[in-house]
Amino acid sequence: MLKGVDLNSLRFASPEYLWLLIAPAALLIVWGWQFTTRRRDARRFRQHRRLPVRERFPIFGGLAFWLCLLFASAFTIVALARPTAAVALVRTAGVDLIVLQDGSASMRTPDVAGNRWQRSMRFLRVLGESLAWKDDRMAMALFAHIAAPQIRLTKDPNTFFFFLDHLNNESPFRLEDDTTWDTNIELGLAWGMRLVERDQEVYGKSPNAKAFVLISDGQACQSTRRSIGRR
């Protein structure tokens, strides 16, 4: 058993080529006989020839080329037989979750327990608790008519839950502000992409898969619909 490879699962898609291995196997026997003869002759020369310096004989000489040729031929035949085996591959990379949370005025609608905003906060808490936080990272941005990034991509769960605790009761977009009464989903997505790009600029490319979690009541403003339609 090799590490990560189960030899019991080894199969050949074209096993009819394997019988050709008889040729390099027979030639390997001939090569071994030639090598043995060469070493025997070298010992005889050392015993019967008297020279002022010690005579050296290469171990393989020209036989090294033929040995490499035999192995190359054998490997070519095995490759033609198309061997396959099951390999265990473990991926350690996590996921980068970018949460885009709707904070517009419509999220205050109390048609669910508490209101839509509070229900979305409860969902985000469950989402955060379900992550391993070993290689996983999360970021968060709020949007209404404008967008406001809250958390950069981080592996620290305390940072994420700290923001949830302070956002649990009410959105930071005030009802008194005119911009709270729009839902610019396109701008929220743009800020999500900026969070990813900024993280890559600072820390380099991450092996983690990227995923966006968009939480909204679906009531996009008219300006967003027109801009999306043009795209």
Backbone as JSON, one array per atom type, in Angstrom:
{
  "sequence": "MLKGVDLNSLRFASPEYLWLLIAPAALLIVWGWQFTTRRRDARRFRQHRRLPVRERFPIFGGLAFWLCLLFASAFTIVALARPTAAVALVRTAGVDLIVLQDGSASMRTPDVAGNRWQRSMRFLRVLGESLAWKDDRMAMALFAHIAAPQIRLTKDPNTFFFFLDHLNNESPFRLEDDTTWDTNIELGLAWGMRLVERDQEVYGKSPNAKAFVLISDGQACQSTRRSIGRR",
  "N": [[0.84, -1.19, 0.0], [0.82, 2.02, -1.07], [1.21, 5.41, 0.02], [-1.79, 7.03, 0.0], [-2.56, 5.66, -2.29], [-4.39, 2.92, -3.34], [-3.36, -0.18, -3.93], [-4.81, -2.44, -4.39], [-6.86, -1.66, -5.94], [-5.84, -1.4, -8.45], [-6.08, -1.39, -11.91], [-6.12, -2.34, -15.43], [-6.8, -0.76, -18.42], [-6.3, -1.62, -21.0], [-5.33, -4.5, -21.05], [-4.26, -6.32, -22.86], [-1.84, -5.54, -23.88], [0.07, -6.19, -22.04], [1.33, -8.66, -22.3], [3.47, -8.21, -23.9], [5.53, -7.59, -22.25], [7.07, -9.77, -21.89], [9.2, -9.76, -23.68], [11.07, -7.55, -22.88], [11.61, -8.68, -20.37], [12.91, -11.11, -20.97], [15.13, -10.1, -22.32], [16.26, -8.73, -20.22], [17.24, -10.78, -18.66], [19.28, -11.73, -20.35], [20.84, -9.44, -20.31], [21.63, -9.44, -17.63], [23.23, -11.72, -17.61], [25.3, -10.86, -19.31], [26.31, -8.78, -17.75], [27.23, -10.18, -15.5], [29.26, -11.7, -16.71], [30.99, -9.66, -17.53], [31.81, -8.61, -15.05], [33.19, -10.82, -14.04], [35.27, -11.1, -15.89], [36.59, -8.73, -15.37], [37.58, -9.16, -12.79], [39.42, -11.22, -13.35], [41.28, -9.9, -14.98], [42.4, -8.14, -13.09], [43.73, -9.92, -11.46], [45.67, -11.21, -13.08], [47.04, -9.31, -14.57], [49.73, -7.1, -14.31], [50.32, -3.95, -13.36], [51.82, -0.64, -13.01], [50.1, 1.15, -11.78], [46.89, 1.09, -10.15], [44.44, -0.55, -11.93], [41.34, 0.49, -13.18], [38.01, -0.49, -13.71], [34.98, 0.32, -15.27], [31.81, -0.12, -13.68], [29.39, -0.75, -15.04], [29.84, 0.06, -17.68], [29.28, 0.02, -21.18], [26.9, -1.28, -20.83], [25.08, 0.1, -19.28], [23.54, 1.81, -20.88], [21.94, -0.03, -22.29], [20.51, -1.17, -20.21], [18.94, 1.01, -19.33], [17.46, 1.35, -21.67], [15.97, -1.04, -21.71], [14.35, -0.74, -19.41], [12.94, 1.57, -20.15], [11.51, 0.59, -22.34], [9.9, -1.33, -21.04], [8.37, 0.34, -19.32], [7.02, 1.81, -21.24], [5.38, -0.12, -22.41], [3.76, -0.77, -20.21], [2.49, 1.7, -19.9], [1.02, 1.77, -22.29], [-0.85, -0.15, -21.64], [-2.53, 1.24, -20.02], [-2.82, 1.85, -17.01], [-4.88, 2.19, -14.11], [-5.84, 3.49, -10.92], [-7.38, 3.78, -7.7], [-7.2, 6.77, -5.91], [-6.7, 8.33, -2.86], [-7.65, 11.52, -2.02], [-7.25, 14.31, -0.11], [-8.73, 17.31, 0.62], [-7.89, 20.34, 2.06], [-8.61, 22.94, 1.99], [-10.86, 25.61, 2.8], [-13.84, 27.54, 2.83], [-14.76, 30.72, 1.59], [-17.07, 32.79, 2.78], [-19.16, 35.32, 1.82], [-21.3, 37.45, 3.16], [-24.13, 39.17, 2.22], [-26.17, 41.42, 3.39], [-29.44, 42.58, 3.45], [-30.44, 45.73, 4.48], [-32.53, 47.48, 4.3], [-35.53, 49.54, 4.66], [-37.78, 47.9, 4.37], [-37.07, 45.54, 5.6], [-37.8, 45.79, 8.2], [-40.35, 44.9, 8.47], [-42.88, 43.37, 10.32], [-43.78, 40.67, 9.71], [-42.93, 38.18, 10.32], [-41.57, 36.24, 13.06], [-40.65, 38.58, 15.44], [-39.15, 40.56, 13.37], [-38.35, 40.87, 9.84], [-35.64, 41.53, 9.71], [-34.55, 40.73, 12.23], [-35.05, 38.01, 12.07], [-33.34, 37.3, 9.98], [-30.92, 37.8, 11.22], [-30.88, 35.78, 13.13], [-30.67, 33.6, 11.44], [-28.11, 34.05, 10.35], [-26.56, 33.67, 12.61], [-26.89, 30.93, 13.1], [-25.72, 30.03, 10.73], [-23.06, 30.9, 11.08], [-22.35, 29.38, 13.33], [-22.32, 26.86, 12.25], [-20.03, 26.61, 10.77], [-16.64, 25.38, 10.56], [-14.48, 27.03, 11.09], [-11.79, 26.67, 10.82], [-10.31, 26.63, 8.36], [-12.17, 28.1, 7.11], [-13.63, 31.25, 6.23], [-15.33, 34.37, 6.87], [-17.14, 37.18, 5.66], [-18.87, 40.34, 5.74], [-21.35, 42.52, 4.48], [-23.56, 45.26, 4.5], [-26.46, 46.54, 2.87], [-28.52, 49.06, 1.42], [-29.93, 51.66, -0.08], [-27.39, 52.53, -0.35], [-24.2, 50.92, 0.25], [-22.57, 49.28, 2.98], [-19.74, 48.03, 4.18], [-19.14, 45.65, 6.77], [-17.61, 43.57, 8.0], [-14.44, 42.39, 7.24], [-12.96, 39.65, 5.35], [-12.48, 37.07, 7.56], [-11.05, 34.69, 9.85], [-11.73, 34.6, 12.42], [-14.11, 33.73, 14.66], [-15.14, 35.19, 16.78], [-15.1, 37.85, 16.05], [-17.06, 37.93, 14.03], [-19.41, 37.11, 15.45], [-19.52, 39.13, 17.32], [-20.26, 41.39, 15.82], [-22.77, 40.49, 15.03], [-24.12, 40.45, 17.48], [-24.37, 43.18, 17.97], [-25.87, 43.97, 15.86], [-28.22, 42.74, 16.12], [-30.78, 43.64, 16.98], [-31.58, 45.86, 15.43], [-31.27, 47.37, 12.19], [-28.36, 49.2, 11.07], [-28.99, 51.19, 9.27], [-30.92, 53.98, 9.38], [-34.43, 54.66, 9.77], [-35.09, 57.26, 9.35], [-33.48, 58.21, 7.36], [-33.33, 58.91, 3.92], [-32.06, 57.18, 2.16], [-32.42, 54.68, 3.2], [-34.71, 53.6, 2.27], [-34.51, 52.3, -0.12], [-33.45, 49.43, -2.07], [-30.65, 48.4, -3.09], [-29.49, 45.97, -4.66], [-27.58, 45.37, -6.55], [-25.44, 47.1, -5.93], [-24.76, 46.05, -3.46], [-23.76, 43.51, -4.2], [-21.56, 44.38, -5.67], [-19.97, 45.5, -3.65], [-19.46, 43.2, -2.22], [-17.78, 41.83, -4.02], [-15.67, 43.63, -3.95], [-14.7, 43.24, -1.37], [-13.61, 40.67, -1.61], [-11.64, 41.13, -3.59], [-10.03, 43.06, -2.32], [-9.06, 41.6, -0.13], [-7.5, 39.74, -1.51], [-5.56, 41.41, -2.6], [-4.19, 42.23, -0.31], [-3.5, 39.88, 1.18], [-2.88, 37.96, -0.69], [-3.72, 35.38, -3.13], [-6.35, 33.24, -2.19], [-6.81, 29.75, -1.45], [-9.36, 28.96, -0.9], [-12.77, 28.16, -1.7], [-15.13, 30.41, -3.15], [-18.11, 31.95, -2.01], [-21.25, 33.57, -2.16], [-23.66, 34.82, 0.02], [-26.71, 36.0, -0.2], [-29.01, 37.89, 1.48], [-32.16, 38.94, 1.51], [-35.37, 40.59, 1.25], [-36.21, 40.59, -1.28], [-37.3, 42.79, -2.53], [-36.28, 44.71, -4.69], [-35.0, 47.95, -5.57], [-36.25, 50.28, -8.08], [-34.24, 51.52, -9.6], [-32.17, 49.7, -9.42], [-33.25, 47.51, -10.78], [-33.39, 48.54, -13.39], [-30.65, 49.0, -13.96], [-29.61, 46.38, -13.79], [-31.02, 45.22, -15.85], [-29.92, 46.51, -18.09], [-27.4, 45.38, -18.11]],
  "CA": [[0.0, 0.0, 0.0], [1.49, 3.3, -1.11], [0.45, 6.46, 0.7], [-2.8, 7.65, -0.85], [-2.88, 4.82, -3.45], [-4.8, 1.56, -2.99], [-2.89, -1.06, -4.99], [-5.84, -3.43, -4.68], [-7.76, -1.1, -6.95], [-5.11, -1.23, -9.7], [-6.7, -2.03, -13.07], [-5.56, -1.96, -16.73], [-7.86, -0.59, -19.41], [-5.91, -2.41, -22.18], [-4.37, -5.49, -20.54], [-3.68, -7.15, -23.92], [-0.46, -5.11, -24.16], [0.99, -6.62, -20.98], [2.12, -9.84, -22.69], [4.72, -7.73, -24.53], [6.58, -7.48, -21.23], [7.94, -10.95, -21.98], [10.42, -9.41, -24.44], [12.09, -6.92, -22.03], [12.01, -9.57, -19.28], [13.93, -12.03, -21.5], [16.35, -9.33, -22.59], [16.87, -8.39, -18.94], [18.02, -11.96, -18.26], [20.5, -11.67, -21.16], [21.66, -8.33, -19.8], [22.23, -9.89, -16.38], [24.33, -12.64, -17.95], [26.41, -10.05, -19.82], [26.89, -8.04, -16.62], [28.0, -11.13, -14.7], [30.47, -12.03, -17.48], [31.87, -8.49, -17.48], [32.44, -8.52, -13.73], [34.13, -11.94, -13.92], [36.46, -10.76, -16.69], [37.32, -7.65, -14.68], [38.35, -9.76, -11.7], [40.56, -11.96, -13.93], [42.3, -8.93, -15.4], [43.09, -7.62, -11.92], [44.58, -10.98, -10.9], [46.74, -11.67, -13.96], [47.79, -8.21, -15.19], [50.53, -6.36, -13.35], [50.55, -2.58, -13.85], [52.36, 0.22, -11.93], [48.97, 1.82, -11.12], [45.71, 0.24, -10.04], [43.57, -0.43, -13.1], [39.94, 0.61, -12.82], [37.04, -0.91, -14.73], [33.62, 0.8, -14.98], [30.93, -1.21, -13.22], [28.45, -1.12, -16.09], [30.37, 0.3, -19.02], [28.23, 0.26, -22.18], [25.67, -1.98, -20.47], [24.15, 1.03, -18.64], [22.61, 2.27, -21.9], [20.97, -1.08, -22.61], [19.62, -1.32, -19.06], [17.95, 2.1, -19.41], [16.57, 1.07, -22.8], [15.05, -2.1, -21.3], [13.36, -0.18, -18.49], [12.09, 2.48, -20.91], [10.59, -0.25, -23.11], [8.92, -1.91, -20.12], [7.44, 1.39, -18.88], [6.17, 2.17, -22.39], [4.36, -1.17, -22.54], [2.81, -0.58, -19.11], [1.68, 2.89, -20.21], [0.05, 1.39, -23.33], [-1.91, -0.92, -20.99], [-3.39, 2.24, -19.37], [-3.15, 1.48, -15.63], [-5.67, 3.12, -13.3], [-5.96, 3.09, -9.51], [-8.09, 4.74, -6.85], [-6.28, 7.58, -5.11], [-7.37, 9.11, -1.82], [-7.2, 12.91, -2.06], [-7.88, 15.08, 0.96], [-8.65, 18.75, 0.43], [-7.92, 21.03, 3.34], [-9.08, 24.31, 1.81], [-12.2, 25.86, 3.29], [-14.72, 28.35, 2.0], [-14.89, 32.14, 1.92], [-18.47, 33.18, 2.69], [-19.4, 36.75, 1.86], [-22.71, 37.66, 3.47], [-24.68, 40.44, 1.77], [-27.39, 41.53, 4.19], [-30.34, 43.69, 3.15], [-30.75, 46.53, 5.66], [-33.48, 48.51, 3.91], [-36.68, 49.73, 5.55], [-38.72, 46.79, 4.26], [-36.65, 44.47, 6.48], [-38.43, 45.98, 9.51], [-41.72, 44.41, 8.41], [-43.05, 42.33, 11.36], [-44.64, 39.57, 9.24], [-42.36, 36.95, 10.89], [-41.28, 36.42, 14.49], [-39.82, 39.77, 15.55], [-39.32, 41.14, 12.03], [-37.49, 40.22, 8.86], [-34.24, 41.76, 10.06], [-34.17, 39.88, 13.35], [-35.03, 36.62, 11.61], [-32.12, 37.11, 9.19], [-29.8, 37.73, 12.16], [-30.88, 34.44, 13.71], [-30.14, 32.7, 10.41], [-26.67, 34.24, 10.25], [-25.92, 33.05, 13.77], [-26.85, 29.49, 12.84], [-24.74, 29.83, 9.67], [-21.73, 31.03, 11.67], [-22.08, 28.26, 14.23], [-22.16, 25.63, 11.47], [-18.7, 26.58, 10.16], [-15.55, 24.84, 11.38], [-13.61, 28.17, 11.4], [-10.38, 26.3, 10.74], [-9.87, 27.27, 7.11], [-13.28, 28.9, 6.62], [-13.63, 32.67, 6.57], [-16.58, 35.05, 6.57], [-17.16, 38.64, 5.55], [-20.26, 40.8, 5.77], [-21.63, 43.87, 4.01], [-24.97, 45.65, 4.51], [-26.81, 47.43, 1.76], [-29.88, 49.56, 1.19], [-29.61, 52.43, -1.29], [-25.93, 52.5, -0.34], [-23.65, 49.7, 0.85], [-21.66, 49.54, 4.09], [-19.05, 46.81, 4.63], [-19.07, 45.53, 8.22], [-16.54, 42.67, 8.42], [-13.6, 41.85, 6.18], [-12.81, 38.2, 5.45], [-11.76, 36.74, 8.78], [-11.21, 33.35, 10.41], [-12.02, 34.77, 13.84], [-15.57, 33.72, 14.87], [-15.53, 36.2, 17.76], [-15.38, 39.09, 15.32], [-18.35, 37.8, 13.35], [-20.51, 37.1, 16.41], [-19.57, 40.45, 17.96], [-21.08, 42.24, 14.97], [-24.16, 40.01, 15.09], [-24.71, 40.89, 18.74], [-24.68, 44.6, 17.9], [-26.82, 44.19, 14.78], [-29.32, 41.81, 16.31], [-32.1, 44.26, 17.18], [-32.0, 46.85, 14.43], [-30.3, 47.67, 11.14], [-27.72, 50.51, 11.26], [-29.61, 52.18, 8.39], [-32.04, 54.55, 10.11], [-35.63, 54.91, 8.97], [-35.17, 58.69, 9.05], [-32.66, 58.51, 6.19], [-33.99, 58.57, 2.65], [-31.38, 56.07, 1.48], [-32.82, 53.4, 3.79], [-35.96, 53.15, 1.64], [-34.2, 51.64, -1.39], [-32.75, 48.14, -1.95], [-29.73, 48.35, -4.23], [-28.83, 44.67, -4.6], [-26.39, 45.41, -7.41], [-24.34, 47.72, -5.19], [-24.34, 45.09, -2.45], [-22.9, 42.52, -4.86], [-20.31, 45.04, -6.03], [-19.16, 45.6, -2.44], [-18.98, 41.85, -1.91], [-16.62, 41.59, -4.87], [-14.56, 44.46, -3.48], [-14.14, 42.58, -0.19], [-12.76, 39.58, -2.08], [-10.48, 41.69, -4.28], [-9.16, 43.7, -1.35], [-8.38, 40.54, 0.61], [-6.48, 39.16, -2.38], [-4.49, 42.39, -2.72], [-3.44, 42.32, 0.94], [-3.01, 38.6, 1.66], [-2.62, 37.04, -1.79], [-4.84, 34.54, -3.57], [-6.72, 32.21, -1.23], [-7.29, 28.5, -2.08], [-10.75, 28.69, -0.51], [-13.85, 28.42, -2.64], [-15.86, 31.65, -2.86], [-19.58, 31.81, -2.03], [-21.99, 34.74, -1.71], [-24.96, 34.55, 0.66], [-27.51, 37.21, -0.31], [-30.19, 37.82, 2.33], [-33.0, 40.09, 1.2], [-36.78, 40.26, 1.07], [-36.45, 40.51, -2.72], [-37.93, 43.99, -3.06], [-35.22, 45.55, -5.23], [-35.47, 49.26, -6.01], [-36.41, 50.39, -9.53], [-32.96, 51.87, -10.23], [-31.39, 48.47, -9.53], [-33.82, 46.69, -11.85], [-33.0, 49.08, -14.69], [-29.22, 48.79, -14.19], [-29.42, 44.97, -14.06], [-31.55, 44.94, -17.18], [-28.97, 46.96, -19.1], [-26.28, 44.45, -18.15]],
  "C": [[0.88, 1.24, 0.0], [0.62, 4.34, -0.43], [-0.5, 7.12, -0.28], [-3.22, 6.82, -2.03], [-3.22, 3.42, -2.96], [-4.41, 0.65, -4.14], [-3.9, -2.15, -5.32], [-6.82, -2.96, -5.74], [-7.09, -0.92, -8.32], [-5.77, -2.05, -10.81], [-6.02, -1.53, -14.34], [-6.69, -1.9, -17.74], [-7.58, -1.4, -20.67], [-4.9, -3.47, -21.77], [-3.74, -6.35, -21.62], [-2.25, -6.75, -24.27], [0.54, -5.69, -23.16], [1.83, -7.83, -21.38], [3.42, -9.43, -23.39], [5.85, -7.58, -23.52], [7.5, -8.69, -21.22], [9.26, -10.61, -22.66], [11.44, -8.68, -23.57], [12.51, -7.78, -20.85], [13.08, -10.54, -19.75], [15.24, -11.31, -21.77], [17.05, -8.92, -21.29], [17.7, -9.57, -18.41], [19.34, -12.0, -19.03], [21.42, -10.59, -20.66], [22.35, -8.74, -18.51], [23.39, -10.85, -16.61], [25.55, -11.89, -18.46], [27.09, -9.27, -18.68], [27.74, -8.96, -15.75], [29.32, -11.49, -15.39], [31.47, -10.89, -17.41], [32.57, -8.39, -16.14], [33.46, -9.64, -13.51], [35.42, -11.66, -14.68], [37.28, -9.67, -16.0], [38.15, -8.21, -13.53], [39.57, -10.52, -12.22], [41.66, -11.02, -14.36], [43.09, -8.42, -14.2], [44.06, -8.67, -11.35], [45.8, -11.29, -11.75], [47.55, -10.54, -14.59], [48.5, -7.42, -14.09], [50.87, -5.0, -13.96], [51.08, -1.73, -12.7], [51.26, 0.98, -11.18], [47.79, 0.86, -11.09], [44.78, 0.49, -11.23], [42.11, -0.44, -12.65], [39.06, 0.22, -14.01], [35.66, -0.36, -14.35], [32.71, -0.37, -14.61], [30.03, -1.69, -14.34], [29.02, -0.97, -17.49], [29.24, 0.63, -19.99], [26.92, -0.42, -21.85], [24.64, -1.05, -19.82], [23.1, 1.53, -19.64], [21.52, 1.23, -22.17], [20.03, -1.34, -21.44], [18.53, -0.24, -19.06], [16.97, 1.87, -20.54], [15.55, -0.01, -22.45], [13.96, -1.57, -20.38], [12.41, 0.77, -19.22], [11.07, 1.7, -21.74], [9.5, -0.85, -22.22], [7.9, -0.87, -19.66], [6.51, 1.81, -20.01], [5.05, 1.15, -22.57], [3.32, -1.03, -21.44], [1.92, 0.63, -19.37], [0.64, 2.59, -21.28], [-1.11, 0.58, -22.74], [-2.86, -0.03, -20.19], [-3.78, 1.83, -17.95], [-3.95, 2.58, -14.93], [-5.76, 2.58, -11.89], [-6.7, 4.18, -8.77], [-7.09, 5.45, -5.95], [-7.1, 8.38, -4.11], [-6.78, 10.52, -1.81], [-7.98, 13.69, -1.01], [-7.65, 16.56, 0.7], [-8.79, 19.43, 1.79], [-8.42, 22.47, 3.2], [-10.51, 24.44, 2.29], [-13.01, 26.66, 2.3], [-14.69, 29.78, 2.51], [-16.34, 32.54, 1.69], [-18.58, 34.69, 2.82], [-20.89, 36.96, 2.01], [-23.1, 39.06, 3.04], [-26.06, 40.57, 2.39], [-28.18, 42.78, 3.81], [-30.7, 44.41, 4.44], [-31.76, 47.62, 5.38], [-34.69, 48.53, 4.86], [-37.65, 48.56, 5.5], [-38.34, 45.61, 5.15], [-37.19, 44.63, 7.9], [-39.85, 45.44, 9.55], [-41.9, 43.26, 9.4], [-43.98, 41.21, 10.91], [-44.07, 38.21, 9.62], [-42.06, 37.24, 12.36], [-40.26, 37.53, 14.67], [-40.05, 40.63, 14.32], [-38.34, 40.45, 11.09], [-36.01, 40.36, 9.21], [-33.78, 40.82, 11.17], [-34.14, 38.4, 12.95], [-33.76, 36.35, 10.8], [-30.89, 37.03, 10.1], [-29.73, 36.35, 12.82], [-30.33, 33.42, 12.71], [-28.63, 32.83, 10.3], [-25.94, 33.65, 11.45], [-25.82, 31.54, 13.59], [-25.81, 29.18, 11.77], [-23.32, 29.92, 10.22], [-21.38, 29.88, 12.58], [-21.86, 26.95, 13.49], [-20.8, 25.52, 10.8], [-17.67, 26.02, 11.13], [-14.6, 25.95, 11.85], [-12.15, 27.77, 11.47], [-9.75, 26.92, 9.5], [-10.96, 28.18, 6.54], [-13.14, 30.35, 7.07], [-14.99, 33.27, 6.2], [-16.34, 36.55, 6.49], [-18.61, 39.06, 5.48], [-20.34, 42.24, 5.29], [-23.14, 44.09, 4.04], [-25.24, 46.57, 3.34], [-28.27, 47.83, 1.87], [-29.78, 50.32, -0.12], [-28.1, 52.54, -1.47], [-25.49, 51.2, 0.31], [-22.65, 50.09, 1.93], [-21.01, 48.24, 4.52], [-18.91, 46.8, 6.14], [-17.85, 44.71, 8.67], [-15.74, 42.26, 7.19], [-13.52, 40.34, 6.33], [-11.92, 37.85, 6.64], [-12.03, 35.3, 9.19], [-11.54, 33.4, 11.9], [-13.53, 34.78, 14.06], [-16.02, 34.79, 15.84], [-15.86, 37.53, 17.09], [-16.75, 39.04, 14.67], [-19.5, 37.87, 14.35], [-20.62, 38.42, 17.18], [-20.44, 41.4, 17.14], [-22.54, 41.79, 15.01], [-24.85, 40.47, 16.36], [-25.14, 42.35, 18.68], [-25.67, 44.92, 16.77], [-28.12, 43.42, 15.0], [-30.68, 42.5, 16.32], [-32.53, 45.16, 16.03], [-30.88, 47.1, 13.43], [-29.65, 49.02, 11.41], [-28.25, 51.59, 10.32], [-30.88, 52.71, 9.06], [-33.23, 54.81, 9.18], [-35.76, 56.38, 8.6], [-34.39, 59.07, 7.79], [-33.37, 58.06, 4.92], [-33.36, 57.34, 1.99], [-31.78, 54.71, 2.03], [-34.01, 52.79, 3.04], [-35.73, 52.59, 0.25], [-33.46, 50.33, -1.09], [-31.88, 47.96, -3.18], [-28.91, 47.06, -4.16], [-27.55, 44.68, -5.43], [-25.2, 46.02, -6.68], [-23.84, 46.8, -4.08], [-23.42, 44.03, -3.02], [-21.55, 43.12, -5.23], [-19.39, 45.17, -4.8], [-18.65, 44.23, -2.0], [-17.76, 41.49, -2.74], [-15.42, 42.41, -4.42], [-13.91, 43.86, -2.23], [-13.19, 41.45, -0.6], [-11.49, 40.13, -2.73], [-9.51, 42.34, -3.31], [-8.39, 42.68, -0.53], [-7.27, 39.92, -0.21], [-5.31, 40.12, -2.56], [-3.59, 42.38, -1.48], [-2.76, 41.0, 1.3], [-2.67, 37.61, 0.55], [-3.83, 36.17, -2.08], [-5.08, 33.43, -2.57], [-7.18, 30.96, -1.96], [-8.75, 28.2, -1.79], [-11.71, 28.96, -1.66], [-14.62, 29.66, -2.19], [-17.36, 31.41, -2.97], [-20.2, 33.09, -1.48], [-23.32, 34.28, -1.12], [-25.72, 35.88, 0.67], [-28.79, 37.02, 0.48], [-30.99, 39.09, 2.11], [-34.44, 39.63, 1.11], [-37.18, 40.31, -0.4], [-37.06, 41.75, -3.32], [-36.85, 44.96, -3.51], [-35.79, 46.88, -5.71], [-35.49, 49.33, -7.53], [-35.09, 50.7, -10.22], [-32.1, 50.63, -10.4], [-31.92, 47.61, -10.66], [-33.39, 47.2, -13.22], [-31.54, 48.82, -14.99], [-28.93, 47.32, -14.49], [-29.92, 44.63, -15.45], [-30.62, 45.38, -18.29], [-27.79, 46.03, -19.21], [-26.68, 43.17, -18.84]]
}
